């Protein structure tokens, strides 16, 4: 099996982020032959209320710019996100798993084939904020 990468949205490297749009980090795990062989932290563009310089033309909150740093990843694990961001992640080719627990627990569950996508963690709106 060829190697691949798993990205996890996290506020602190330990916990899954309940608010994807405001999350500052991705923990990225490189997996080879079912084993984690590397881990790195990558900055994630995030939404700051009242500031819009993070948007590129034609993209609103939850836009594709969030996924640029993880273009080389196959899987995205999140604690929660809005439906528009979820759709854009899928359009970017990511297999998205909304889940609970810690970063380590979620990645190990994915590798074991036991991670379940909890669709209740996909919020109807873009994260509950208004523009």
C-alpha positions as CSV (number, residue, x, y, z in Angstrom):
1,X,0.0,0.0,0.0
2,X,1.4,3.4,-1.0
3,X,2.0,6.0,1.7
4,X,-0.5,8.8,2.3
5,X,-1.2,11.7,4.6
6,X,-3.9,12.4,7.2
7,X,-4.6,16.0,8.2
8,X,-6.3,16.7,11.6
9,X,-7.8,20.2,12.4
10,X,-6.6,21.1,15.9
11,X,-6.4,24.2,18.1
12,X,-3.5,22.8,20.1
13,X,-2.1,19.6,18.6
14,X,-3.9,17.4,21.1
15,X,-7.7,17.9,20.6
16,X,-9.9,18.0,17.6
17,X,-11.3,21.4,16.8
18,X,-15.0,21.9,17.1
19,X,-14.8,25.0,14.9
20,X,-12.9,24.2,11.8
21,X,-13.0,27.7,10.4
22,X,-11.3,29.2,13.4
23,X,-8.7,26.4,13.8
24,X,-5.1,27.6,13.5
25,X,-3.4,24.3,12.8
26,X,-3.4,21.0,11.0
27,X,-1.5,18.1,12.4
28,X,-0.4,16.1,9.4
29,X,0.5,12.4,9.8
30,X,2.4,10.5,7.1
31,X,1.4,6.9,7.0
32,X,3.3,4.1,5.3
33,X,2.2,0.4,5.4
34,X,-0.4,1.2,8.1
35,X,2.1,2.9,10.4
36,X,2.6,6.6,11.3
37,X,6.1,7.4,10.2
38,X,6.1,11.2,10.5
39,X,4.1,14.0,12.1
40,X,4.2,17.7,11.4
41,X,2.3,20.9,12.2
42,X,1.1,23.1,9.4
43,X,-0.5,26.5,9.8
44,X,-4.1,26.7,8.5
45,X,-5.7,29.9,7.2
46,X,-8.5,30.6,9.7
47,X,-11.4,33.0,10.0
48,X,-11.0,35.9,12.3
49,X,-14.3,37.7,13.0
50,X,-14.4,41.2,11.4
51,X,-11.3,40.5,9.2
52,X,-11.6,39.4,5.6
53,X,-8.0,39.6,4.3
54,X,-7.9,35.8,4.4
55,X,-10.5,35.5,1.6
56,X,-9.3,35.2,-1.9
57,X,-11.6,36.6,-4.7
58,X,-14.7,34.6,-5.1
59,X,-14.3,32.7,-1.9
60,X,-16.3,33.3,1.3
61,X,-15.9,31.7,4.7
62,X,-15.1,28.0,4.4
63,X,-13.6,28.6,1.0
64,X,-11.0,26.4,-0.7
65,X,-8.1,28.4,0.7
66,X,-8.4,26.5,4.0
67,X,-7.3,23.3,2.2
68,X,-4.2,24.6,0.4
69,X,-1.8,23.6,3.1
70,X,-3.1,20.0,2.9
71,X,-3.2,19.5,-0.8
72,X,-1.0,16.4,-0.4
73,X,-3.4,14.8,2.2
74,X,-6.0,12.2,1.4
75,X,-8.0,12.4,4.7
76,X,-9.2,15.2,6.9
77,X,-10.4,14.6,10.5
78,X,-12.3,17.4,12.2
79,X,-14.2,17.9,15.4
80,X,-16.9,20.0,13.7
81,X,-17.4,22.2,10.6
82,X,-20.1,23.9,8.6
83,X,-21.8,22.3,5.7
84,X,-20.2,24.6,3.1
85,X,-16.6,23.8,4.4
86,X,-17.5,20.1,4.4
87,X,-18.6,20.3,0.8
88,X,-15.5,22.2,-0.2
89,X,-13.2,19.7,1.5
90,X,-14.9,16.9,-0.5
91,X,-14.5,18.9,-3.7
92,X,-10.8,19.3,-2.8
93,X,-10.6,15.5,-2.9
94,X,-10.5,14.9,0.8
95,X,-12.1,12.0,2.6
96,X,-13.7,13.9,5.6
97,X,-14.3,12.4,9.0
98,X,-16.1,14.5,11.6
99,X,-15.3,12.8,14.9
100,X,-14.7,13.2,18.6
101,X,-11.7,12.4,20.8
102,X,-8.1,13.4,20.7
103,X,-5.9,13.8,17.6
104,X,-4.0,10.6,18.4
105,X,-7.2,8.6,19.1
106,X,-8.8,9.7,15.9
107,X,-5.8,8.9,13.7
108,X,-5.3,5.5,15.3
109,X,-9.1,4.7,14.9
110,X,-8.8,5.7,11.2
111,X,-5.8,3.4,10.7
112,X,-7.6,0.6,12.5
113,X,-10.7,1.1,10.3
114,X,-12.9,1.9,13.2
115,X,-13.3,5.7,12.9
116,X,-16.9,6.6,12.2
117,X,-18.0,9.8,10.5
118,X,-20.3,11.6,13.0
119,X,-22.5,13.7,10.7
120,X,-24.1,15.4,13.6
121,X,-20.8,17.4,13.8
122,X,-21.5,19.0,10.4
123,X,-23.3,22.2,11.2
124,X,-26.0,23.5,8.9
125,X,-24.5,26.9,8.5
126,X,-21.0,28.1,8.0
127,X,-20.1,28.0,11.7
128,X,-22.7,30.1,13.3
129,X,-21.3,33.6,12.5
130,X,-22.8,36.3,10.4
131,X,-21.2,38.7,7.9
